[in-house]
Amino acid sequence: MSVSKLIGAVSAAMMLAAPAFAQGYPERQVTMIVPFAAGGPTDTVARLVAERMSADLGQQVIVENVGGAGGTLGAGQVAKADPDGYTVLLHHIGMATSDTLYRNLAYDTENAFDYVGLVTDVPMVVVARKDFEPADFPAFVSYVKANGDKLTMANAGIGAASHLCGMLMMQALDVPLVTVPYKGTGPAMTDLLGGQVDIMCDQTTNTTQQIKGGTIKAYAVTMPERLALFPDLPTTIEGGLPDVQVSIWHGIYTPKGTPAEVNQRLSASLQKALADESVATSMAELGTAPATAEQATPEALKAKLESEIARWKPVIEAAGVYAD
Ligand code: ASP
C-alpha cells in the first residue's frame, strides 16, 4: 500500500472511530476544573450546571478547584489533559484577558482548547467591608481618590474578574491601590467579612447574600443598567466612571482535539441544564441568568472568546499591567 493510501485508510478508520467513541460517551465521571477556589462565584456557577449535566449525562460531573495565578493554573492543567471528554474547564472572561495580561502563558489560548458553550454572564458589584466609611458611591469615589495609598483591594490574582474590574477602577480614579491576591474571591470574601481587606469588585454570584444580609457594603454595579436585585444601587456610569463597565461571561472548554461529537454532546447537556427551571431560579437569586441555547454552543463560545481577546487587548495595554 502506498503511503498516501495508508494515510487515507488510517484517517478513514479514525473518522469511523470518533462517532463510535462519542456514542458511548460518557462511560465514567467527567471532571470539571474550576480555576478558582471552592465557595467563590465561578465555583457556584459550575456546581449549579454540573449537577444538572450529571443527571443528563448519566455520569457524575465532579467539580475540581484548581485555583491560583488568576485562573491560569487551572486552564493550563486542562490544556495539557487528554482530549477525551473526561476533563473540561469552566472559566470566565479571564480566559480572554489572560491572553494579553500574561507574557509567558503556559498555553496558547486560541489553539489549546475546543469549545462547548457559554454558560452565563454575571454582573459585578463594587463592595467594601461593612464599616467602610463612605456612605454612597460618590463619597466612595472621593474617599478612594484621597486615601488610595492606604487602602487594600482584594482580588483573585492577575487574570481574575476582580482584578480586571479593580484595574479599570484604578485607571478611572487614577489611584494605585494595594492589591491582595487570593486563589479565588471565595477566600477573599472571608477576609472582607472579617475586615482584613477594605474593598473588592466581585460577581453577584458571590456577593448577593452578603449584601442582602448587611455583612458587607455595596456601592455600585458595573453594568449599563441598574439590577432588579438591587434597584437602589447606582451604576458606575451614574457615578461618573463609564469605563468601569464589565460583565463576567463564563464558558465551558475541552482540551484541543476532543472529538467534535463529544463537544456537541456536552453542549446539548449544557443547554438542557440551562433550560432547567431550578437553574434559572437559582441564577436569578444570584443576580444572573442562564445563557440561551444558541449561546450554549461551541460556535458561540469560540466567537465570544475571539472578540473578547480583541476587545480587552488595547485596554490592558493602555493600563500596562502584565504578569510573567
Ligand atoms: N471568579 C473568581 C472566583 O471564582 C473570582 C474572580 O474572577 O475575581 O473566585
Boltz pocket constraint, residues with backbone or C-beta under 6 A from the ligand:
constraints:
  - pocket:
      binder: B
      contacts: [[A, 36], [A, 37], [A, 40], [A, 41], [A, 42], [A, 43], [A, 92], [A, 94], [A, 155], [A, 156], [A, 159], [A, 160], [A, 161], [A, 162], [A, 163], [A, 183], [A, 184], [A, 185], [A, 186], [A, 201], [A, 202]]
      max_distance: 6.0
